[in-house]
């Protein structure tokens, strides 16, 4: 043994009170971040997107009673046939499928829905399209700035067969997603 002393451990500098992270500052920072996220979420779903709980059978089976419908509020390029849109009717919000746009001629014959002389084959509709006793007269040409909409549940849907064409300006937006929430 040579008389060596054991190696000294390096001394840690004392952490001053000023450098210690403050728990209160961390909590305030967390609340600020959560609050900012909530404000952004509220602004997005107030001005850009919308959500409605659906309580009407006119779009079954695509949208069922009890589903949540998310829609995009601004559709500057207009709607295309097969788009599902949200509109206000009789004090409530309903979703309907666009079947004809400005300039299209709509007719409902015993064979079914006819657009511009062509019988429509709609893969997402499982019900025959019939005329209603009361409502609009066919054939009908859709005016500029309007769309003709039908519910997928063609037997009992309140749609353009009853109330006529819908002004694009009176629609709320285009459906982006449907969330099934029945039995939740």
N, C-alpha and C positions, 0 to 999 in steps of 0.2 A: 504494500500500500504506500502510495507515494504522497500522501498528504494533500490530495486534491480535495477541494471542497465541492459539495454537490452543486450542480448548475443552478443558478438562480432563475426563478420563473420571472417572466417579463411582467412588470406591473401594468395593470390596466389603468388608463387615465380615468379619473372620476368623471362621470357624466354630469354635466351641470344641469341644474333645474331648467334652464332656458332651452336646452337641446332635447329634453324628454318630450315625446309627443303627448299632447294633451288629449285625454279621453273625451272631454267636452267638445274640442274642436273636431275630432273624428266623428262624433255623433252628429254635430251640426252639418258637417260636410256630407254625411250619409243622407240626412234629411233633405239637404239642398239637391242632391243628385236624384233622389226618389221624387221629390217635388217637381223637378225639371222634367223628368220622364213622364209623370202624370199630366203635366201641362201640355207637353207635346202630344201625348195620346189623346187628350180631350180636344185639342185643336184639330188633329187629323180626323177624328170621328165627328167633328162638328162641321168642318168645311170641305174636306176632301172625300171622306168615306161616310157611309151611313150603315146603320144596323137596325133591323126591325125584327121583333118576334112575330112569326107568321101564324095567323089564326083563322085562315080561310081556306076552304077546300078546292078552290078553282084551279090550282096548278098541280094537283096530285097526278101522278106519283112523283114528279120531279121535286116539288116542294110540298111537304106535308104539314098539316096542322101541328104547331108546336116547334117547328124548325126556326133557327135563326138565319136571317138572310142578310148578307153583307153586300153592299152595293157601292159602286164608284159614282160620285155625284156629277162629275163633269165629263161629258162625252161630246166634245166639240166637233168630231167628225161625223156625227149622226149615228143612227142605229141601222143595223143590217137585219135582214130576215134571219130568224132563229135566235136573235138576241132576246134574253129575258130582261125586262125592265120593271122598275118600280114606279108606280104612279099613285096619286091620291084620287079616290072615288068615294063619294058619299061619306065623307068624314073619316075614312080609313085608308091605310096604305095597302095596296095589292100589287102582286107581281103578275105580269102577263107576257106571253111570247109574241114578238113582232113577226107577223107573217107577210106584211106588205108595206112598202115605203112609198114616198111621193111618186106619183105617176103610174103606179101599178093599178091594174084593174082586178078587183076581187069579186068572185062569184061563188055562191054555194049552191051546188046542184045535187040531185039525188045521188050522184057518184061520190060527192065530197067537195073539198075545198079546191077551187080553181083560181090560180093566179096567172094573169096575162094569157089565158087560154090553155094553160097546162094544169092537169090534175096533179095535186101535190101528194107526194109520198113522204109522210112525216114519221121518222123512225121513233121519236120520243113521245108520240101521241098514240094512245091505245083505244081511243074512242072515236066513233064516227062523227064527222062535223055536219050538223044539220042547221037549217035556218030556224030562227025563233018566230013564233006567230007574231009577236010585237017586236018592233025594232026597225032597223034600217032596211031599205030596199036594195036589191041586188039586180044586176051588177053595179058595182060602186067603184069609182076611180078615186084613189087617195089623193087629196089635195097637197100642194106644196107645203112643207113644214109640218106634216102630220104623218102618223103611222097607223096601221090597222093591226090591232092586237087581239089574240085569242088566248083563253086559258087552255091548259093541257087537258083538263077534265071537261071535255066539250059538252057533256050531257047537261051540266048545270052551272057552268061558269058565267059570271057577269062580265061581258067583254064587248068588243066593238060591234058585235051582232046586235047588241041592245043599245049602246050609247054612242055608236058611231066612231069615227076616227079620233085619235088623240093627238093634240098638239105636242110637238117635241118639247116646246117650252114648258109644258105642264107636267113633264115627267121628272122624277127625282133622280134617276140614274140607272145604270146597267148593273145587273146582278153579277158579282164576282165569285161568290162562294155561298154554299148552303151548309149549315152545321146542324146535324140531327141532334136534337136534345130531348127527344121523347124518352120517357122512363129514366130521366136523370134527376 
